[in-house]
Amino acid sequence: MRGEPKATWKRLEMRRDDGVDDRGTSLERFRMVSCNVCASLSFSLPLPLHLSPLSPHPDTHTLSLALSRSAGVPRLGGGPVRRAGRASSRAACVACACACACAPAIRKVAACGVNNTDLWTREGAYSAGDDDESGWTPLSFPRIQGADVVGTVLALGGGVKSPLKGNRVLVNPTIHGDDGECDCKFVGSEVDGGFASHCVVPAANAIPIPAECKLKMVELASFATAYQTAWHMIKRARVQKGERVIISGASGGVGTALVQMCAHLGAHVLGITSTAKAKAVRDLGAQAVVTREQASTTKGLTTALTTLPAESKVSKAGGYADVVLDVVAGDQLMPMLDALRPRGRYACAGAIAGKFPKVHWPTFYLKQLDLLGCMLATKEEFKELAQLIFDGKLRPLVAAVFPLKNLREAQTFFQKKTFVGKLVIDCA
């Protein structure tokens, strides 16, 4: 950073463990690290580590050490990582150290949620193609993943005046730049995240957890990414009390959040999920549920919609929905657009069933539909979300908790999609 002293790293009490990892690399354990700029933090790292390049993160002066694959953490890249412009077999990074003024809060991580974003980043799914310049911002490696961070603030960077030190905090994983929603970084993607014992975040992104909040840390770690996406979709789609809303992927992280939030607002929810998960979705507030097979036809959706109350005469007469909140796309997209009333709103934040669905475009313009792309919440929206969480308006849905050493197993289980809600990594 311009105007900041250049950070250099000092390695203390380094010793070599006997043994090698699965690539034949000698394992080393660093007992302490420190930075010449703040020189105030040192801590032990409990797991066998092999040394990655000791270059501070350009924004946070973060020292990264890469955990050997033999310790059970998944590789950062299951194949060619197109966002990085090269293939990578490096394991996910696992430690971060001290903060300077430009990275003002060091946190002891208690827990961190697992998201589709973790997998898609490793797989290069945010790239539009093989061109390095296509898609989202290219990544640099090594990189610590994990966005849904909760923990305790241990230290603040120079010049930061805040009462955060010692407090439990919920981290907003979206680091907004000067251009608001169009200029942002994401914790665990563009900057190091919370699959670690410690992490560094801007003080502005650390939201104090009120003492009266009775949720456990592993429960609080289930909210940030999925629920901020859901809240942003609802705000963009202008969901109102009494409206009929179709929610795809209703048993997933974002889907369960959408069902709860729409029910909280007084909307009438039709959820799309599997037969095995239908009861769980109803228990969250959906008044009607259809299977994915039923949702693959317009008639399957409109038949179910007629069982819901309707404020709009147009919606009631035609068996239409007012809003679609979609994280699936694929073959369900066209039936959902057909099931929208004229001037209805369609908001999308995912395409797990297919990125290139067939669309009958006359349906879009003849019905004058609003098509809304959604990604990350604004700062104000995240504050609103945090208040809903702290006030107990939203239920944490933790399907399973894995220790940090079993992160690979957690992400393998995550891909099976046999659960309802969220998986959380216990980093304590």
N, C-alpha and C positions, 0 to 999 in steps of 0.2 A: 504494500500500500504506500502511496506517495506520502512522504512526510513521516513515516514510521521508521524506527531503527530496524535494520535488517536482523532477522532472528537467526541465531545459530544454536545448534543443539549439542548438549553435553551428555555423554552416556556414562552412567555410574554403575559400579558393581555388576558388570556384565559377566556372566559365567556360561559355559557351554554344558548342556546336558548330554549325556551319552545317548547315542541313537541317531537315526536318520528318519526323515519322513518318507512317504511313498514315492517320492521322486529322487530319493537319494540325497536330499539336501540336509546338512547338519542342522539340528535343532538348537536354538539359542534362547535363553531366557533373560529378559531385561528386568532387573529389579527396580530401577529408578530411572527417570528421565527428567530433564529440566531444560528451560529455555532462557537464554541470556536476557531477553526483553523483560519478562515478568519474574522469572527465577524464583517463583514462590510455591510451585506445586511439584510434588513428586509422589509417586504411588507405585505399589507393586502390581505386577501383572501375573495372574495365577496360572496361565496356560502356556504350554510350549510354543514358542514363536520362532519363525525364521525371518530374517531381516529383509525388509523391503527398502527401497531407496529412502534415505533420510532427508527428504526435501519437505519443508513445511508447506501446508496447504496455502495457496496464494491469498486467500481471504481470511483464514482463521489461525494461521501459524499452528497447524495441527500436525503432530508427529503421528504417522500411521505405521503400524506393524501388522504384517499379514499372518493370520493364523494358518498353520499347516493343515492340509486337507485331512490328515490322519486324526485331527481333533474333532472332526465331524461337521465342520461348517461347509456349506455348499460353495462350489467354485463360482466366481463372478463371471458367468458366461458359460452356458451349456453348449455353445457352438460359437461360430463367428459372432463377435459382439460388434454389430455394424455401427452402433452409435459411437463407438470408440474409434472406428476406422481400422480396426485390426482385431484378429482373434486374440482371446485371452484365456489362459488356464489358471490365472492367479486366484487364490482363495479369497473369500470375503475378508476385508480388513476388520480388525476387531478392537483396536485400542486408540484412544485419542488423549492428548495430554493438555498442555497449558494454553491459556488464553491471554491475548493482549487486547488493546482497546478496540480493535476491529472485530473481536470475537468475544463479547463481554461476559458470557456466563458459562461456567464449567459445572456440569451436572453429574451427580452419581445416578446412573440409570437404574430404576427399579424394575421397569417392565417396558416392553415394546411390542406393538401389534404387528401381525403379518398381513400383507396386502398383495393383491394382484400386481401392483406396481413393482414390488420386489422381483417377482418372476419376470415380468415383461421387460424390465430394465436389463436384467441379465441376459435375456434372450434376444435383445435388440428389437423388440416389437414396436418401439416408438419411432423407428426409422421408416421413412417412406420408400427406401430402396437401398441398393448397395452403395450409392453415392454418399461420401462422408458428409456432405453438406445438406443432405435431405433429412426430413423429420425434425425431431426435437433437438435440443442442445446436445452436442457430443459430450461424452463423459471423459474424465481423466481417471487413470488408475494409479495406485490402488484406491478402492472406495469402500467405505463402511456403509452397509445398507440399514434399513429400519427407520420408518417415518413416525410411527405412533408412540412417541417417547413420553414417559412420565418418570419423575425422579425428584431428587433434592438438589438444590443449588449449593455447590461447595465454595465457589469463588467467583468474583466478578473482575472483568478487565479494567485496566486503568482508565480513569475518567468517567466510569459508569456510576451514577448516583442512583441507587435503587435499594429498596428494602428486601430484595429477593433472597439474599444469602440466608441459607438455613431453611428456606421454605420449600414445601412440596409444590411442584409446578406441573402443569399440563402444557406440552409444547405445541404451538401452531406450526405444522411442518412446512407451511408455505412462507418463504422469505421473499417479500415483495420488494421490488426495486422502485426506481423513480417513476416508472410508467405504469404503476398499479398492476392490474391483472395481466397485462401483456408483457411484463418484465419481472419474472420471478424465478427463484430457485426452489428446489424441493429437498427437504432433509432426507438423506439416504439415497439421493440421486445425484444432484449437482454438488451437494455438500455432504460430509460424512454424517451418518445417522446413529441409531440407538441400539443396534445389535452389538453391544459392547458393555463394558463395565462403567465407562464414563463417556460423555460426549460434550461438544461445544455448540451452543446456539446463541444467536443474538438475544440480548436481554428483552427486547421488544416482543420476542416470540414465546417467552416463558410467562405463562398465565398462572398466578398463584391459585392454589386450590384452597378454598375456604375451610376453616377448621370444622365447620358444621357439616361439610360434605362427608358422608359416611361410606362412600364407595371405596373399595380396596384399590390398590395401585394397579393390579392386574385387570381390574374392571375398567378403570379409567384409561388404560392403554388400549381398549377396544374401540375407542371413539374417533380419534382425530381425522384420519384420512377418509374413511367410509362415510362418516356422519357429516363432515364438512362438504363432501361431494354431494350428498343427498340434500343438505340444506341449500346449497347453491342452486341445485336443479329446481327445487321448490320455489325459491325466490325468483329465478329466471322465468319459470313457467307461470308465475303469479297464481299459484294454487289458492283457491278460496273455499271458505266454508260452504258445504252443500254440493260441491262439484263432484262429478264422477271422475275417478282417476284410475287408469290402468298402470300397474307397476310390473315390469318384467324382472326376472331374476329375484323374485321377492323373498327368497330364503337366504340370499348371500349377504355380505357385509353392507353394501350400499342399499340393497333391496330391503333388508330388515329395518334399516334406518328410515327409508322412504315410507314404509308402511306405518311405522310408529309416528313419524312426523305428520303425515297426512291425516292420520286418525286424530292426532292432537289438535290439528287445525279444524277438525270437523268435516273433512272431506270423506266421500264414500269410496272405498278402495276395492278394486278388483285386482287380486294378486295372481301372478303366473308362477307356478312352481311345479315340482313333482308331486305325485300322489302321496309319497311317504312324508313329505314336508308340509302338506296342506294344513294340518291341524296347528302346527307351530306358527304358520303365517296368519291363520285366523286368530290365534291367541294374541298376536301382536296388534290386531285391530282391523285386519281385512274383513270386509263384510261378505265377500264372495271370492272364491278361488277357482281357477281353472288350471288344467295340466298344460304342459307345453304342446302336447298333441292337439288339444282343444283350441289353443291359442294360434295354431298354425292356419286356421281358417277364420274369415271374418264372421261367419255365422256362429262359430264357437264363442267368440268374444261378445257379439251383440246379444246372444241369447242370455249369457251370464249378466250382462249389463242391465237388462230389463228387470232383474231382481233387485237392483239398487234404487234407492230414492234418487230423484233428479230435480234440481232447482230450475234448470233451463228447460223451457217447453220444447225447444228443438232437440235437445238430448233425450228427453223423455219420449217424444213421439217417434224418433228414429232408432231408439236403442243405442244411442251414441255415448261416447265418453267426451268430457270436456278437455281432459289433459291425458297425455301419455308420458310416463317417466321411464325411459328405456336404458338399460345397461347391457342389452343382449344383442339387438339388431338381428342379422342373419335372416332366416326365412320368416321370422315373426314380424319383421318390419312392415311389410305391405298390409297384412291383415290389421295391424294396429293403426296404420294411417287410414285405412278404410273405415275403421270403427270410430274415428274421431268425427265429431260434429263439424259443420262448416265454421270456419274461423277458430277451430280448436288449436291447442298448443302441443307440440311434440318436443320434448327435451331429451337429449341423449348424452350419456357420459361413459359409454363403453360399447364394445362390439365383440363380446366373447364368442358369439355364435357365427360370426362372419363379418369381415370388413367390407365386402363388396356385394351387398344384397341387391337384388333386382328391384327397381323402383318405377312405378308407373307415374311419371312426373305430372301428367294432367290432373291426377288426384290432388297433388300438392297445390297447383295454382288455381284449379277450378274451385276447390273448397277453401282457398285463401288461408291455408294453414300456416302457423308460425313454426318454423324449424329452428330449434335452439341448441347450439353446441355448448356443453358445460364441462368445466374441468376443476378449477380450484376456487375455493371461497375467497371473498374479499376479507380484509382485516375486520371490517365491521360485522360481516356475517359470521366469522369465526368467534368473535366476542359474544354474539347472540347465541350461538351454539353452545359455547362454554357455560353460559348462564343457564340454559335449558338443562345441561348435564348436572351442574352443581345443584340446581333446584329439584332434581329428581324427576323431571318431566320425561326423561328418556331412559329406557332400560338397557343396562349393559348385557350383551349376549355373548358370553365367553363359552365357546364350545369345548375348548381344551387349552391347557397351559403346558408349555414345554420349557425345560431349562435351556439356557443359552448353548450349552455344549451339544444339544440335540437339535440345533437349528436346521440341519439338513433333513432330519426326519420330519420336522414340523412343516417344511416347505413341500416335502413329498406328500405328506398327508393332506396339506392344503390343496394340492392339485387334484385330489380325488373328488372333492366337492360333495362329500357324503354327510356333511354336518350343516347345522343351521347357526349362523352368526359369525363369530370371529375366533381366530387362534391368536394366542398371546405368548410371547417369549418372556420368561422370568429371568431377568438379568441380575437380580440381587445376589 
